[in-house]
């Protein structure tokens, strides 16, 4: 892990559990959106 990521994780661990859950959901949603966009672009490319 990069030092910056390790620092971010350390700061997040200091937050209340409810806020940690919110951050985790935001990260997962962002990752999900990236996967969906990648799949859509692959589909779009195969249709052309």
Phi and psi in radians as a Rosetta constraint file:
Dihedral C 1 N 2 CA 2 C 2 CIRCULARHARMONIC -1.329 0.35
Dihedral N 2 CA 2 C 2 N 3 CIRCULARHARMONIC 2.766 0.35
Dihedral C 2 N 3 CA 3 C 3 CIRCULARHARMONIC -1.076 0.35
Dihedral N 3 CA 3 C 3 N 4 CIRCULARHARMONIC -0.681 0.35
Dihedral C 3 N 4 CA 4 C 4 CIRCULARHARMONIC -1.093 0.35
Dihedral N 4 CA 4 C 4 N 5 CIRCULARHARMONIC -0.756 0.35
Dihedral C 4 N 5 CA 5 C 5 CIRCULARHARMONIC -1.127 0.35
Dihedral N 5 CA 5 C 5 N 6 CIRCULARHARMONIC -0.717 0.35
Dihedral C 5 N 6 CA 6 C 6 CIRCULARHARMONIC -1.094 0.35
Dihedral N 6 CA 6 C 6 N 7 CIRCULARHARMONIC -0.683 0.35
Dihedral C 6 N 7 CA 7 C 7 CIRCULARHARMONIC -1.152 0.35
Dihedral N 7 CA 7 C 7 N 8 CIRCULARHARMONIC -0.719 0.35
Dihedral C 7 N 8 CA 8 C 8 CIRCULARHARMONIC -1.104 0.35
Dihedral N 8 CA 8 C 8 N 9 CIRCULARHARMONIC -0.748 0.35
Dihedral C 8 N 9 CA 9 C 9 CIRCULARHARMONIC -1.106 0.35
Dihedral N 9 CA 9 C 9 N 10 CIRCULARHARMONIC -0.726 0.35
Dihedral C 9 N 10 CA 10 C 10 CIRCULARHARMONIC -1.075 0.35
Dihedral N 10 CA 10 C 10 N 11 CIRCULARHARMONIC -0.703 0.35
Dihedral C 10 N 11 CA 11 C 11 CIRCULARHARMONIC -1.205 0.35
Dihedral N 11 CA 11 C 11 N 12 CIRCULARHARMONIC -0.705 0.35
Dihedral C 11 N 12 CA 12 C 12 CIRCULARHARMONIC -1.117 0.35
Dihedral N 12 CA 12 C 12 N 13 CIRCULARHARMONIC -0.662 0.35
Dihedral C 12 N 13 CA 13 C 13 CIRCULARHARMONIC -1.118 0.35
Dihedral N 13 CA 13 C 13 N 14 CIRCULARHARMONIC -0.354 0.35
Dihedral C 13 N 14 CA 14 C 14 CIRCULARHARMONIC -1.428 0.35
Dihedral N 14 CA 14 C 14 N 15 CIRCULARHARMONIC -0.242 0.35
Dihedral C 14 N 15 CA 15 C 15 CIRCULARHARMONIC -1.355 0.35
Dihedral N 15 CA 15 C 15 N 16 CIRCULARHARMONIC 2.780 0.35
Dihedral C 15 N 16 CA 16 C 16 CIRCULARHARMONIC -1.055 0.35
Dihedral N 16 CA 16 C 16 N 17 CIRCULARHARMONIC 2.682 0.35
Dihedral C 16 N 17 CA 17 C 17 CIRCULARHARMONIC -1.003 0.35
Dihedral N 17 CA 17 C 17 N 18 CIRCULARHARMONIC -0.651 0.35
Dihedral C 17 N 18 CA 18 C 18 CIRCULARHARMONIC -1.114 0.35
Dihedral N 18 CA 18 C 18 N 19 CIRCULARHARMONIC -0.677 0.35
Dihedral C 18 N 19 CA 19 C 19 CIRCULARHARMONIC -1.242 0.35
Dihedral N 19 CA 19 C 19 N 20 CIRCULARHARMONIC -0.609 0.35
Dihedral C 19 N 20 CA 20 C 20 CIRCULARHARMONIC -1.076 0.35
Dihedral N 20 CA 20 C 20 N 21 CIRCULARHARMONIC -0.714 0.35
Dihedral C 20 N 21 CA 21 C 21 CIRCULARHARMONIC -1.097 0.35
Dihedral N 21 CA 21 C 21 N 22 CIRCULARHARMONIC -0.728 0.35
Dihedral C 21 N 22 CA 22 C 22 CIRCULARHARMONIC -1.077 0.35
Dihedral N 22 CA 22 C 22 N 23 CIRCULARHARMONIC -0.803 0.35
Dihedral C 22 N 23 CA 23 C 23 CIRCULARHARMONIC -1.099 0.35
Dihedral N 23 CA 23 C 23 N 24 CIRCULARHARMONIC -0.742 0.35
Dihedral C 23 N 24 CA 24 C 24 CIRCULARHARMONIC -1.064 0.35
Dihedral N 24 CA 24 C 24 N 25 CIRCULARHARMONIC -0.743 0.35
Dihedral C 24 N 25 CA 25 C 25 CIRCULARHARMONIC -1.126 0.35
Dihedral N 25 CA 25 C 25 N 26 CIRCULARHARMONIC -0.683 0.35
Dihedral C 25 N 26 CA 26 C 26 CIRCULARHARMONIC -1.118 0.35
Dihedral N 26 CA 26 C 26 N 27 CIRCULARHARMONIC -0.738 0.35
Dihedral C 26 N 27 CA 27 C 27 CIRCULARHARMONIC -1.126 0.35
Dihedral N 27 CA 27 C 27 N 28 CIRCULARHARMONIC -0.798 0.35
Dihedral C 27 N 28 CA 28 C 28 CIRCULARHARMONIC -1.097 0.35
Dihedral N 28 CA 28 C 28 N 29 CIRCULARHARMONIC -0.698 0.35
Dihedral C 28 N 29 CA 29 C 29 CIRCULARHARMONIC -1.118 0.35
Dihedral N 29 CA 29 C 29 N 30 CIRCULARHARMONIC -0.722 0.35
Dihedral C 29 N 30 CA 30 C 30 CIRCULARHARMONIC -1.119 0.35
Dihedral N 30 CA 30 C 30 N 31 CIRCULARHARMONIC -0.733 0.35
Dihedral C 30 N 31 CA 31 C 31 CIRCULARHARMONIC -1.130 0.35
Dihedral N 31 CA 31 C 31 N 32 CIRCULARHARMONIC -0.728 0.35
Dihedral C 31 N 32 CA 32 C 32 CIRCULARHARMONIC -1.071 0.35
Dihedral N 32 CA 32 C 32 N 33 CIRCULARHARMONIC -0.761 0.35
Dihedral C 32 N 33 CA 33 C 33 CIRCULARHARMONIC -1.086 0.35
Dihedral N 33 CA 33 C 33 N 34 CIRCULARHARMONIC -0.698 0.35
Dihedral C 33 N 34 CA 34 C 34 CIRCULARHARMONIC -1.097 0.35
Dihedral N 34 CA 34 C 34 N 35 CIRCULARHARMONIC -0.727 0.35
Dihedral C 34 N 35 CA 35 C 35 CIRCULARHARMONIC -1.144 0.35
Dihedral N 35 CA 35 C 35 N 36 CIRCULARHARMONIC -0.726 0.35
Dihedral C 35 N 36 CA 36 C 36 CIRCULARHARMONIC -1.111 0.35
Dihedral N 36 CA 36 C 36 N 37 CIRCULARHARMONIC -0.785 0.35
Dihedral C 36 N 37 CA 37 C 37 CIRCULARHARMONIC -1.087 0.35
Dihedral N 37 CA 37 C 37 N 38 CIRCULARHARMONIC -0.705 0.35
Dihedral C 37 N 38 CA 38 C 38 CIRCULARHARMONIC -1.111 0.35
Dihedral N 38 CA 38 C 38 N 39 CIRCULARHARMONIC -0.771 0.35
Dihedral C 38 N 39 CA 39 C 39 CIRCULARHARMONIC -1.133 0.35
Dihedral N 39 CA 39 C 39 N 40 CIRCULARHARMONIC -0.693 0.35
Dihedral C 39 N 40 CA 40 C 40 CIRCULARHARMONIC -1.135 0.35
Dihedral N 40 CA 40 C 40 N 41 CIRCULARHARMONIC -0.696 0.35
Dihedral C 40 N 41 CA 41 C 41 CIRCULARHARMONIC -1.189 0.35
Dihedral N 41 CA 41 C 41 N 42 CIRCULARHARMONIC -0.600 0.35
Dihedral C 41 N 42 CA 42 C 42 CIRCULARHARMONIC -1.152 0.35
Dihedral N 42 CA 42 C 42 N 43 CIRCULARHARMONIC -0.750 0.35
Dihedral C 42 N 43 CA 43 C 43 CIRCULARHARMONIC -1.114 0.35
Dihedral N 43 CA 43 C 43 N 44 CIRCULARHARMONIC -0.794 0.35
Dihedral C 43 N 44 CA 44 C 44 CIRCULARHARMONIC -1.046 0.35
Dihedral N 44 CA 44 C 44 N 45 CIRCULARHARMONIC -0.718 0.35
Dihedral C 44 N 45 CA 45 C 45 CIRCULARHARMONIC -1.144 0.35
Dihedral N 45 CA 45 C 45 N 46 CIRCULARHARMONIC -0.658 0.35
Dihedral C 45 N 46 CA 46 C 46 CIRCULARHARMONIC -1.284 0.35
Dihedral N 46 CA 46 C 46 N 47 CIRCULARHARMONIC -0.419 0.35
Dihedral C 46 N 47 CA 47 C 47 CIRCULARHARMONIC -1.355 0.35
Dihedral N 47 CA 47 C 47 N 48 CIRCULARHARMONIC -0.342 0.35
